[in-house]
C-alpha cells in the first residue's frame, strides 16, 4: 500500500497531502534561478576569471626629421603591415620573432588537427559504409534462405495434395 494511503481520507482525492509539492517546486525553481543569476553576475564583475583589459598602445610621436641618425631615410609608416601596428610598444625584434614562431607553430598544429579530423571522419564513414554493405549482404543471404525454405514448404504442400495421407 501507498504510505500516505488512508481509507478515512478518500474524499480529498488528488490533494490528499495538500498542494505542498507544487509550492516546494516553485520555491526551488525561484531559488535556483536567483542563485544562477547571482553567480553569473558575480563572475562578470568580481570573478577571478575576468581578463584585465589591455591598454591601447601609446601613439607614435611624429618624426620631424625624416632621416635617421645613420643617414638612411625612415621607412614609410604606411608600408608597415597592420599586424605590427597592433603590437604594443616596447616589443623588440626578439619578441616579434617569437610571436611569428608561435603563430607558425599554431598554424602547423591547426593544420595537423584539421588533417587528423578529416582522417577520423573518413575512417568513420568507411566503417559505416562497410557495415551497411555487410548488413545488405546478410539481408540478401537471409532473403535467399527464406525463399529457399518457402519453396521447400510449397513443394511439401504440393506433394501432400497429390498424395494425401491414408487414414485407415
C-alpha positions in Angstrom: 0.0 0.0 0.0 1.0 3.6 -0.5 2.5 5.1 2.6 0.1 8.1 2.5 -3.0 5.9 1.7 -5.7 6.2 4.3 -9.2 4.9 3.8 -10.5 7.7 6.0 -9.3 10.5 3.7 -10.6 9.2 0.4 -12.7 12.4 0.0 -9.6 14.6 -0.6 -8.9 12.9 -3.9 -5.7 14.0 -5.6 -4.8 16.6 -2.9 -4.5 14.1 0.0 -1.4 15.8 1.3 -2.2 19.2 0.1 -0.6 21.3 -2.6 2.9 21.2 -1.0 4.6 19.6 -4.0 3.7 22.5 -6.2 4.7 25.0 -3.6 8.0 23.4 -2.9 8.7 23.0 -6.6 8.0 26.7 -7.2 10.2 27.7 -4.2 13.0 25.5 -5.6 12.7 26.9 -9.1 12.8 30.5 -7.9 15.8 29.8 -5.6 17.7 28.1 -8.3 17.1 30.9 -10.8 18.2 33.5 -8.3 21.3 31.5 -7.4 22.4 31.1 -11.1 21.7 34.8 -11.8 23.7 35.8 -8.8 26.7 33.6 -9.7 26.7 34.9 -13.3 26.6 38.5 -12.1 29.4 37.9 -9.6 31.6 36.3 -12.2 31.2 39.2 -14.6 32.0 41.9 -12.1 34.4 40.5 -9.4 35.2 37.0 -10.7 38.7 35.6 -10.6 38.5 34.6 -14.3 38.0 38.1 -15.6 40.7 39.1 -18.0 42.2 42.5 -17.4 41.6 45.0 -20.2 44.6 45.6 -22.4 45.8 49.2 -22.6 46.0 50.6 -26.0 49.5 51.2 -27.3 50.9 54.7 -26.9 50.7 56.7 -30.1 53.9 57.1 -32.1 55.2 60.6 -31.9 55.6 62.3 -35.2 59.1 62.4 -36.5 60.3 65.9 -37.6 63.4 64.7 -39.3 62.8 62.1 -42.0 66.4 61.0 -41.9 67.8 58.6 -39.3 71.0 59.2 -37.4 72.7 56.7 -39.7 71.7 58.8 -42.7 69.1 56.4 -44.2 65.6 57.6 -44.6 62.9 56.4 -42.2 60.6 53.7 -43.6 57.2 54.8 -44.7 54.7 54.1 -41.9 52.0 53.2 -44.4 54.1 50.3 -45.8 54.2 48.6 -42.3 51.5 45.9 -42.1 48.6 46.3 -39.7 49.7 43.4 -37.6 52.8 45.2 -36.4 50.9 48.4 -35.6 48.7 46.4 -33.3 51.6 45.2 -31.2 52.2 47.1 -28.0 55.1 49.4 -27.9 58.2 48.0 -26.1 58.4 44.9 -28.1 61.8 44.3 -29.6 62.8 42.1 -32.6 63.3 39.0 -30.5 59.7 39.2 -29.2 58.4 39.8 -32.7 60.4 36.8 -33.9 59.0 34.7 -31.0 55.5 35.9 -31.9 55.9 34.9 -35.5 57.3 31.5 -34.5 54.3 30.9 -32.2 51.9 31.9 -35.0 53.6 29.5 -37.3 53.5 26.8 -34.7 49.8 27.4 -34.1 49.1 27.2 -37.8 51.0 23.9 -38.0 49.1 22.5 -35.1 45.8 23.7 -36.6 46.6 22.1 -39.9 47.5 18.8 -38.1 44.3 18.9 -36.2 42.3 19.5 -39.4 44.1 16.6 -41.1 43.5 14.3 -38.1 39.8 15.3 -38.0 39.5 14.7 -41.8 41.2 11.2 -41.4 38.9 10.4 -38.5 35.8 11.4 -40.4 36.9 9.5 -43.5 37.7 6.3 -41.5 34.3 6.6 -39.7 32.5 7.0 -43.0 34.3 4.0 -44.4 33.4 1.9 -41.3 29.7 2.9 -41.7 29.7 2.1 -45.4 31.4 -1.3 -44.7 28.9 -2.1 -42.0 26.0 -1.1 -44.3 27.4 -3.4 -47.1 27.8 -6.3 -44.7 24.2 -5.8 -43.4 23.0 -5.6 -47.0 24.8 -8.9 -47.9 23.4 -10.6 -44.8 19.9 -9.4 -45.6 20.3 -10.8 -49.1 21.5 -14.1 -47.7 18.6 -14.3 -45.3 16.2 -13.4 -48.1 17.6 -16.2 -50.3 17.4 -18.7 -47.4 13.8 -17.7 -46.7 12.8 -18.1 -50.3 14.5 -21.5 -50.4 12.5 -22.5 -47.3 9.3 -21.1 -48.8 9.9 -23.2 -51.9 10.5 -26.3 -49.8 7.3 -25.7 -47.8 5.3 -25.2 -51.1 6.8 -28.3 -52.6 5.9 -30.3 -49.4 2.3 -29.0 -49.5 2.0 -29.9 -53.2 3.2 -33.4 -52.5 0.7 -33.7 -49.7 -2.1 -32.6 -52.0 -1.1 -35.1 -54.7 -0.6 -37.9 -52.2 -2.9 -37.3 -49.2 -2.1 -39.4 -46.1 -4.3 -42.5 -45.8 -6.3 -42.7 -42.7 -7.2 -46.4 -42.4 
